[in-house]
Amino acid sequence: MYLFEGQYGGKYSIRSAQQVFKQCMQKANINKDIGIHGLRHSFATHLMENGTDISIIQKMLGHNDIKTTLLYTHVSQKSIAKVESPLDKISRKTDGKKS
């Protein structure tokens, strides 16, 4: 199974996939200088933002070293805002016991 299958089965050539991607970018009025590899980066970023464990993303992308995955994906402000300090959790538990 391929991400992009040809009309008669089998895989698209790299060049064909690039051309389809470029046409879709034009139709969507996206004027960024990004190649089809950007889909891979976007996919990984969305997984991270939705809370997928980094080790799972590493396996999905086929990276041998987690450092590659960490460089490949960026942590968004949205992800940073979701982080909760363990100290806050302890504080809530302690406050709850005093009541």
Rosetta silent file (secondary structure, phi, psi, omega in degrees, C-alpha in Angstrom):
SEQUENCE: MYLFEGQYGGKYSIRSAQQVFKQCMQKANINKDIGIHGLRHSFATHLMENGTDISIIQKMLGHNDIKTTLLYTHVSQKSIAKVESPLDKISRKTDGKKS
SCORE:     score description
SCORE:     0.000 S_00000001
   1 L     0.000  139.397 -179.878    0.000    0.000    0.000 S_00000001
   2 L  -119.220  156.040  176.009    1.244    3.456   -0.872 S_00000001
   3 L   -63.538  -42.488  177.958    0.244    6.858    0.380 S_00000001
   4 L  -121.235  110.397  177.817   -0.417    7.882   -3.212 S_00000001
   5 E   -96.767  144.909  177.716   -1.495    5.086   -5.535 S_00000001
   6 L   -70.917  169.351 -178.219   -1.547    5.476   -9.263 S_00000001
   7 L   -56.676  -34.961 -177.753   -4.695    5.251  -11.342 S_00000001
   8 L  -110.235   26.833 -176.859   -4.026    1.594  -12.133 S_00000001
   9 L    86.758  178.578 -178.141   -2.509    0.646   -8.767 S_00000001
  10 L    74.894  176.340 -176.160    1.138    0.767   -7.877 S_00000001
  11 E   -91.921  154.467  172.029    2.937    3.807   -6.672 S_00000001
  12 L   -70.901  150.686  171.463    3.137    7.280   -8.171 S_00000001
  13 L   -71.645  157.315  179.025    6.525    8.295   -9.405 S_00000001
  14 H   -57.239  -44.231 -178.302    8.277   10.820   -7.199 S_00000001
  15 H   -62.948  -42.146  179.185    7.988   13.433   -9.935 S_00000001
  16 H   -63.322  -43.323  179.105    4.245   12.848  -10.391 S_00000001
  17 H   -62.114  -40.016  178.214    3.626   13.164   -6.652 S_00000001
  18 H   -63.710  -41.169 -179.956    5.618   16.422   -6.629 S_00000001
  19 H   -66.862  -42.161  177.993    3.589   17.817   -9.527 S_00000001
  20 H   -62.074  -43.583  178.842    0.267   16.897   -7.903 S_00000001
  21 H   -59.842  -45.830 -179.812    1.419   18.510   -4.665 S_00000001
  22 H   -61.842  -42.684  178.866    2.445   21.693   -6.495 S_00000001
  23 H   -63.808  -40.736  178.915   -0.920   21.860   -8.309 S_00000001
  24 H   -65.058  -39.205  176.882   -2.807   21.407   -5.043 S_00000001
  25 H   -61.012  -43.422 -179.918   -0.771   24.189   -3.438 S_00000001
  26 H   -64.747  -45.374  179.913   -1.647   26.491   -6.339 S_00000001
  27 H   -61.958  -33.144 -179.575   -5.364   25.599   -6.205 S_00000001
  28 L   -86.795    3.973 -178.306   -5.397   26.280   -2.465 S_00000001
  29 L    55.738   38.675  175.433   -3.636   29.644   -2.997 S_00000001
  30 L   -97.044  115.016 -174.326   -0.779   28.588   -0.750 S_00000001
  31 L  -107.245   34.015  178.231    2.226   30.597   -1.819 S_00000001
  32 L   -91.971  150.061  177.630    4.832   29.116    0.489 S_00000001
  33 L   -87.479   85.134 -176.990    8.063   27.660   -0.771 S_00000001
  34 L  -135.936  140.492  178.684    7.529   24.136    0.518 S_00000001
  35 L   -97.351  177.191 -177.936    8.104   20.789   -1.093 S_00000001
  36 L   -61.814  -25.749  177.045    6.177   17.558   -0.763 S_00000001
  37 H   -62.081  -20.994  176.728    8.505   16.555    2.087 S_00000001
  38 H   -61.802  -25.701  176.766    6.695   19.254    4.056 S_00000001
  39 H   -62.818  -39.428  179.893    3.738   16.867    4.324 S_00000001
  40 H   -64.610  -44.271  179.063    5.906   14.545    6.391 S_00000001
  41 H   -63.799  -44.745  179.384    6.950   17.390    8.670 S_00000001
  42 H   -61.961  -42.616  178.933    3.344   18.589    9.022 S_00000001
  43 H   -58.226  -48.805 -179.246    2.148   15.071    9.796 S_00000001
  44 H   -63.920  -40.111 -179.835    4.721   14.675   12.564 S_00000001
  45 H   -64.252  -44.212  178.690    3.938   18.126   13.973 S_00000001
  46 H   -63.231  -39.570  176.928    0.190   17.411   14.090 S_00000001
  47 H   -59.944  -45.016  179.242    0.843   14.107   15.838 S_00000001
  48 H   -62.118  -45.611 -178.340    2.916   15.900   18.466 S_00000001
  49 H   -64.359  -24.948  178.971    0.319   18.631   18.956 S_00000001
  50 L   -92.577    9.010  172.644   -2.336   15.976   19.464 S_00000001
  51 L    89.463   11.134  178.451   -0.296   14.349   22.211 S_00000001
  52 L   -67.936  134.401 -179.879    1.202   11.380   20.377 S_00000001
  53 L   -60.476  138.646 -176.361    4.239   10.056   22.209 S_00000001
  54 H   -60.716  -32.135  179.470    7.509   11.038   20.526 S_00000001
  55 H   -69.048  -30.824  176.098    8.707    7.423   20.454 S_00000001
  56 H   -70.276  -42.670  177.313    5.642    6.444   18.432 S_00000001
  57 H   -61.058  -42.011  178.093    6.304    9.290   15.986 S_00000001
  58 H   -55.757  -46.776 -179.592    9.908    8.106   15.755 S_00000001
  59 H   -66.564  -40.958 -179.082    8.752    4.622   14.758 S_00000001
  60 H   -64.027  -35.646 -179.501    6.172    5.924   12.295 S_00000001
  61 H   -84.120  -10.268  178.461    8.795    8.081   10.571 S_00000001
  62 L    77.158   26.124  179.185   11.309    5.237   10.549 S_00000001
  63 L   -84.051  134.903  176.507   13.983    7.089   12.490 S_00000001
  64 L   -78.556  -33.647 -175.803   16.630    4.972   14.212 S_00000001
  65 L  -114.875  129.438 -179.720   17.671    7.741   16.588 S_00000001
  66 H   -59.858  -27.618  178.982   15.188    9.789   18.627 S_00000001
  67 H   -60.002  -36.343  177.769   17.419   12.840   18.104 S_00000001
  68 H   -62.511  -43.476 -179.741   16.451   12.802   14.424 S_00000001
  69 H   -65.759  -40.486 -179.723   12.774   12.891   15.346 S_00000001
  70 H   -65.137  -34.857  177.061   13.321   15.691   17.838 S_00000001
  71 H   -74.401  -33.981 -174.345   15.055   17.786   15.182 S_00000001
  72 H   -72.064  -34.902 -179.696   12.466   16.926   12.564 S_00000001
  73 L  -105.600  152.133  177.086    9.494   18.032   14.586 S_00000001
  74 L  -117.790  149.211  179.394    9.146   21.302   16.398 S_00000001
  75 L   -87.812  122.882 -178.509    7.332   21.912   19.635 S_00000001
  76 L   -83.995  163.824  175.545    4.544   24.378   19.144 S_00000001
  77 H   -61.173  -33.274  178.977    3.363   26.979   21.624 S_00000001
  78 H   -61.280  -43.124  179.478    0.146   24.953   21.847 S_00000001
  79 H   -67.178  -41.659 -179.650    2.102   21.939   23.082 S_00000001
  80 H   -63.167  -39.337 -178.299    4.094   23.991   25.565 S_00000001
  81 H   -65.744  -24.347 -179.099    0.899   25.502   26.983 S_00000001
  82 H   -79.989  -15.114 -176.622   -0.470   22.004   27.717 S_00000001
  83 L   -68.840  131.360  178.900    2.474   21.064   29.919 S_00000001
  84 L  -117.134  131.951 -179.721    1.542   20.858   33.573 S_00000001
  85 L   -67.558  136.832  174.467    4.136   20.967   36.296 S_00000001
  86 H   -60.093  -29.066  178.325    4.237   17.914   38.568 S_00000001
  87 H   -65.564  -35.660  176.735    4.472   20.390   41.446 S_00000001
  88 H   -65.178  -38.024  178.922    1.069   21.823   40.490 S_00000001
  89 H   -65.069  -42.819  178.778   -0.407   18.326   40.591 S_00000001
  90 H   -63.318  -42.824 -179.652    1.050   17.700   44.047 S_00000001
  91 H   -59.907  -42.429  179.346   -0.238   21.063   45.233 S_00000001
  92 H   -64.658  -40.937  179.636   -3.775   20.218   44.057 S_00000001
  93 H   -64.405  -42.770  179.835   -3.683   16.838   45.802 S_00000001
  94 H   -65.215  -44.046  178.700   -2.450   18.451   49.015 S_00000001
  95 H   -61.997  -37.832 -179.372   -5.075   21.198   48.828 S_00000001
  96 H   -67.130  -34.159 -179.756   -7.765   18.601   48.276 S_00000001
  97 H   -73.273  -30.530 -179.090   -6.754   16.641   51.391 S_00000001
  98 H   -72.870  -24.527 -176.364   -6.882   19.740   53.620 S_00000001
  99 L   -73.632    0.000    0.000  -10.487   20.472   52.710 S_00000001
